[in-house]
Amino acid sequence: MLFRSEISPENRFCLDKNSFLGNTKIFSTVLKDEYSDYYLPLLVILNSKLMNFYHKIIASPKAGGFYDYKTQFIEKYPIKLPNNYKEFIEIANKLLDKYSLKSDALNEEQIANILVYKLYDLTYVEVKSIDKEFELSEEEYLSFNDVTSNVN
């Protein structure tokens, strides 16, 4: 199951492997059985800079830079599931391992965002408008194909 808080400054979707029962400020998402293989790919997509950018366009801003993460906004996300989701699963597992160790997951976060940009067929210009700190050159972005060979 995936869960998120009702109010947050950015997308912070989490994976729940222990069937945590939320309250009125925590929302859970359970996928239909036929989509059960997509929890990790969906976690990568939902926490991407692209979906964070999109959320801030459609959601109600709150004081202090926070946003509502209610179902009425999340259900509007243009979710595109990858045909080959193994790369998404690999990067999600690496991120989960690094976060559980509280170490730096920057490289994996960058790769996760690039995976999502590529999934949604974003041009380099579109990526730069979403992610002002995007470090790849246009040539590097266009040639970025095999994620598994780029992950440490």
C-alpha positions, -999 to 999 in steps of 0.1 A, spaced: 0 0 0 11 36 -6 4 64 18 8 101 21 0 129 45 -29 152 39 -8 183 39 29 185 28 53 210 12 61 184 -16 52 150 -28 61 125 -1 45 92 -10 56 63 10 55 25 7 38 6 35 48 -31 37 32 -36 71 -5 -26 64 -3 5 85 -37 19 94 -39 56 88 -60 83 104 -78 114 92 -45 130 82 -30 100 64 -43 87 31 -37 52 18 -38 38 -17 -43 1 -24 -38 -10 -59 -61 -35 -76 -46 -70 -77 -38 -67 -114 -16 -37 -107 2 -51 -76 35 -52 -94 34 -15 -99 38 -3 -63 75 5 -66 72 21 -101 43 41 -89 63 53 -59 90 65 -82 65 83 -104 45 99 -76 77 112 -59 92 126 -91 98 163 -97 74 161 -126 45 150 -104 55 175 -77 55 203 -103 21 191 -116 6 189 -81 15 225 -73 -4 236 -104 -36 217 -95 -37 217 -57 -47 243 -31 -17 261 -16 -17 264 22 2 287 45 40 282 47 44 266 13 23 235 21 -2 219 -3 -33 197 1 -27 160 -9 -63 150 -8 -78 124 -32 -95 151 -53 -61 162 -64 -42 129 -66 -69 113 -88 -61 140 -114 -25 129 -118 -18 118 -154 -3 85 -144 15 66 -171 27 31 -162 59 19 -178 58 -12 -200 92 -22 -187 90 -14 -151 120 -34 -139 142 -2 -141 117 16 -119 117 -13 -94 155 -14 -93 158 24 -87 130 24 -61 147 -4 -41 180 14 -42 162 46 -30 144 27 -2 177 11 9 195 44 9 167 62 28 165 35 54 202 40 60 197 77 60 225 82 35 227 104 4 203 92 -23 209 121 -47 222 101 -76 192 77 -74 168 106 -71 182 121 -102 179 88 -121 144 83 -108 134 118 -121 150 111 -155 132 78 -158 99 97 -152 108 125 -176 116 99 -203 84 79 -195 64 111 -202 84 119 -233 95 153 -220 119 174 -240 150 189 -225 134 224 -224 104 210 -206 126 192 -181 146 225 -174 113 244 -168 103 218 -142 137 212 -127 157 244 -126 187 226 -111 188 198 -137 225 190 -142 226 171 -175 234 187 -208 208 183 -235 230 158 -252 234 138 -220 197 138 -214 188 127 -250 213 99 -248 202 87 -214 186 53 -221 200 24 -201 193 33 -164 208 2 -150 242 10 -164 241 45 -148 232 34 -113 262 29 -89 
